[in-house]
Amino acid sequence: MDLDELRISRAAVVTVAQAASVFGVDVRTVARAIENGELPAVRLGRRVLIPRLPLLAVLGVTADDAVVEGPGVGVGDQ
């Protein structure tokens, strides 16, 4: 998963592996960030999930930001 996929996703949460892919880091780095309180997370049994909108906020973007399809072409430009 990359940042554009994260922005357009309708999922409420992402996995630790998906978040690691967006950040370009190892899953252990994301797990440490969750343990340190740097990233919000929801624990469901043994699963750890990260709410998508707060994750976007950590990245400094919103779901409403235009996703670039190509040079100078945004979603709203079609």
C-alpha positions in Angstrom: 0.0 0.0 0.0 1.3 3.5 -0.8 0.1 6.9 0.3 -2.3 7.4 -2.7 -4.0 4.0 -2.0 -4.3 5.0 1.7 -6.0 8.3 0.8 -8.6 6.7 -1.5 -9.2 3.6 0.7 -12.6 3.3 2.3 -11.3 1.1 5.0 -11.6 2.4 8.6 -8.3 0.8 9.6 -5.1 -0.5 8.2 -2.8 -3.3 9.4 0.6 -2.7 10.8 2.1 -4.2 7.6 0.2 -1.7 5.5 1.2 1.2 7.6 4.8 0.1 7.4 4.5 0.0 3.6 3.2 3.5 3.5 6.0 4.8 5.7 8.6 2.7 3.9 9.8 1.1 7.2 9.9 -2.3 8.8 6.8 -3.5 10.7 8.8 -3.6 13.9 9.4 0.2 13.6 5.6 0.7 13.3 5.0 -1.6 16.3 7.5 0.5 18.4 5.8 3.7 17.3 2.5 2.2 18.5 4.0 1.1 21.8 5.6 4.6 22.3 2.2 6.3 21.7 3.5 7.9 18.5 0.8 6.2 16.3 -2.8 5.5 17.4 -3.8 1.9 17.3 -6.8 -0.3 18.1 -6.3 -3.8 19.5 -8.8 -6.4 18.6 -7.8 -9.6 20.3 -4.3 -10.3 19.0 -4.7 -8.0 16.0 -3.3 -4.5 16.0 -5.1 -2.1 13.6 -4.4 1.6 12.9 -7.3 3.9 12.2 -6.8 5.3 8.7 -7.8 9.0 9.2 -5.5 9.5 12.3 -2.7 7.8 10.3 -3.2 10.3 7.4 -3.1 13.1 10.0 0.2 11.8 11.3 1.4 12.0 7.6 0.1 15.5 7.3 -2.5 14.7 4.6 -6.2 14.3 4.6 -8.5 11.9 2.7 -9.8 14.9 0.8 -6.4 15.8 -0.7 -6.5 15.3 -4.5 -4.7 12.1 -5.6 -2.4 12.8 -8.5 -3.2 10.5 -11.5 -0.5 11.9 -13.7 1.3 15.2 -14.4 -1.1 18.0 -13.5 -4.1 15.7 -13.4 -6.0 15.3 -10.1 -9.2 13.3 -9.4 -11.4 16.4 -9.6 -9.9 17.4 -13.0 -11.5 14.7 -15.0 
